[in-house]
Amino acid sequence: MTSKATDQAPASGDGRRADDGFHVFDTTLRDGAQREGINLTVADKLTIARHLDDFGVAFIEGGWPGANPRDTEFFARAQREITFRHAQLVAFGATRRAGGRAADDPQVRALLESGAPVITLVAKAHDRHVEKALRTTLEENLEMVRDTVSHLREQGRRVFVDAEHFFDGYRANPEYAKAVVRTAAEAGADVVVLCDTNGGMLPAQIQAVVATVLADTGARLGIHAQDDTGCAVANTLAAVDAGATHVQCTANGYGERVGNANLFPVVAALELKYGQKVLPEGSLAEMTRISHAIAEVVNLTPSTHQPYVGVSAFAHKAGLHASAIKVDPDLYQHIDPERVGNTMRMLVSDMAGRASIELKGKELGVDLGGDRELVGRVVERVKERELKGYTYEAADASFELLLRAEAEGGPRRYFRTESWRAIVEDRPDGTHANEATVKLWAKGERIVATAEGNGPVNALDRAMRVALERFYPPLAKLELVDYKVRILEGRHGTESTTRVLITTSDGTGEWSTVGVAENVIAASWQALEDAYTYGLLKAGVAPVD
């Protein structure tokens, strides 16, 4: 029977022995890939595996070799193309079929042929699943576990067993569920993972069951929690409290239905709250970057409100909070965001007070010099404009321009708008033509420019470039990368106020600007003016007046 810390400590990628006292096991490439909307190529999986190894997890479950060609190819390429520095690659599969022998089972053979040093076997721990899904006896299911684990151990593989539907099975027949755990451990499984496959458990229930099973079996236990009750992270930590020393998670909580226990808050809690060292030195500070990098690979927008790594995780909006943070950031932050590679942000809105404005000015590099009158004017200006529909928490560039205008005695001027016009022509063949004309003044010269685009806003953007690039060459680098329109409350839908948010890039960074008007094109023009003005400010161009 295995103990909590086995003598089968895994070797790290460079041959050094790794601490085997606690496991962080990532299953993004298998269980996480079952999320609706995720479809990973082999190249995607290799990239994510590299990110996870950089982060420093102990085990990376790569998929089910033999079950589909993509996973089989992944294991073959991973062996050739990745030198793991911290993690060991894990192959996932099932116990052998009923009535056969593990040594003759083609699925078990595929696990060995994957070359993975660690194998996770899924085994039924719920008596009804054994009889109805596997269509075999309870005794034969135990023999399937024993035979498969023993065979893989004889072939030199480290084995973990995922006890599927364990908590539901424990509720229905606790003695049989524990028998599955004992059988796996006695056959040589290093860890038996208790799986909340349906995700219906709550933390107190998890803690009680794990503690009992640990006491009754003596096996080393792990936890695999789904998030159907919104408790996967809490359930994982409750299992740790009860004695589990192996946690299975996915990056950003990806997974089937509503997802799995999120790797990042689990690891952060273990390191920062439990004092459990589970990552290599310095890796925790890479957490935000790794989270966002994996989100990019799976082509899902990173959750802005994700704990620890979301861009809003340490964002402060209320004036009361800002006042306290000005005195001591720890008063409204449970950790220093830099410990997880994130940053504190001050949001400016109609809830802002003086402290919010001062801290935001400091963040943007604008010294307000303790000028209470100036800060008061900015506060009132923000509240006045937000009442009209502007939003500065999502448009830092527009806020900085407003702040500088108040601090410097007037707005930054690189050009002046005389007029603009956008035309949409509906042609007989069903196509549309979009043309814009702008009349601007720059450096004492009046410029009239016309351009076409794939929409009226794009046409205005191009016309502005035609007009201004010869005066300001840095504008050639600017690119409109995002455009959002929101109709604000009004008495009549078509007469309601429109807010436009534009995100612009110069190839090295991005910034957002806002415009508000009754007309969507007029609101877009305001946001474009701010975008161009901020781009020139960022490029270090001196204003003309």
Stockholm file with secondary structure:
# STOCKHOLM 1.0

chainA/1-545         MTSKATDQAPASGDGRRADDGFHVFDTTLRDGAQREGINLTVADKLTIARHLDDFGVAFIEGGWPGANPRDTEFFARAQREITFRHAQLVAFGATRRAGGRAADDPQVRALLESGAPVITLVAKAHDRHVEKALRTTLEENLEMVRDTVSHLREQGRRVFVDAEHFFDGYRANPEYAKAVVRTAAEAGADVVVLCDTNGGMLPAQIQAVVATVLADTGARLGIHAQDDTGCAVANTLAAVDAGATHVQCTANGYGERVGNANLFPVVAALELKYGQKVLPEGSLAEMTRISHAIAEVVNLTPSTHQPYVGVSAFAHKAGLHASAIKVDPDLYQHIDPERVGNTMRMLVSDMAGRASIELKGKELGVDLGGDRELVGRVVERVKERELKGYTYEAADASFELLLRAEAEGGPRRYFRTESWRAIVEDRPDGTHANEATVKLWAKGERIVATAEGNGPVNALDRAMRVALERFYPPLAKLELVDYKVRILEGRHGTESTTRVLITTSDGTGEWSTVGVAENVIAASWQALEDAYTYGLLKAGVAPVD
#=GR chainA/1-545 SS CCCSSCSCCCBCTTSCBCCCSSEEEECTTTTGGGSTTCCCCHHHHHHHHHHHHHHTCSEEEEECBTTBHHHHHHHHHHHHHCCCSSCEEEEEEECCCTTSCGGGCHHHHHHHHTCCSEEEEEEECSHHHIIIIICSCHHHHHHHHHHHHHHHHHTTCEEEEEEETHHHHHHHCHHHHHHHHHHHHHHTCSEEEEEETTCCCCHHHHHHHHHHHHHHHCCCEEEEEBCTTSCHHHHHHHHHHHTCCEEEEBGGGCCSTTCBCBHHHHHHIIIIISCCCCSCTTCGGGHHHHHHHHHHHHTCCCCTTCTTTSTTTTEECSHHHHHHHHHCGGGSCSSCGGGGTCCCEECCSTTCCHHHHHHHHHHHTCCCTTCHHHHHHHHHHHHHHHHTTCCSTTCHHHHHHHHHHHHTTSCCCSCEEEEEEEEEEECTTSCEEEEEEEEEEETTEEEEEEEEESSHHHHHHHHHHHHHTTTCGGGGGCEEEEEEEEECCCSSGGGSCEEEEEEEECSSCEEEEEEEESSHHHHHHHHHHHHHHHHHHHTTCCCCC
#=GC SS_cons         CCCSSCSCCCBCTTSCBCCCSSEEEECTTTTGGGSTTCCCCHHHHHHHHHHHHHHTCSEEEEECBTTBHHHHHHHHHHHHHCCCSSCEEEEEEECCCTTSCGGGCHHHHHHHHTCCSEEEEEEECSHHHIIIIICSCHHHHHHHHHHHHHHHHHTTCEEEEEEETHHHHHHHCHHHHHHHHHHHHHHTCSEEEEEETTCCCCHHHHHHHHHHHHHHHCCCEEEEEBCTTSCHHHHHHHHHHHTCCEEEEBGGGCCSTTCBCBHHHHHHIIIIISCCCCSCTTCGGGHHHHHHHHHHHHTCCCCTTCTTTSTTTTEECSHHHHHHHHHCGGGSCSSCGGGGTCCCEECCSTTCCHHHHHHHHHHHTCCCTTCHHHHHHHHHHHHHHHHTTCCSTTCHHHHHHHHHHHHTTSCCCSCEEEEEEEEEEECTTSCEEEEEEEEEEETTEEEEEEEEESSHHHHHHHHHHHHHTTTCGGGGGCEEEEEEEEECCCSSGGGSCEEEEEEEECSSCEEEEEEEESSHHHHHHHHHHHHHHHHHHHTTCCCCC
//
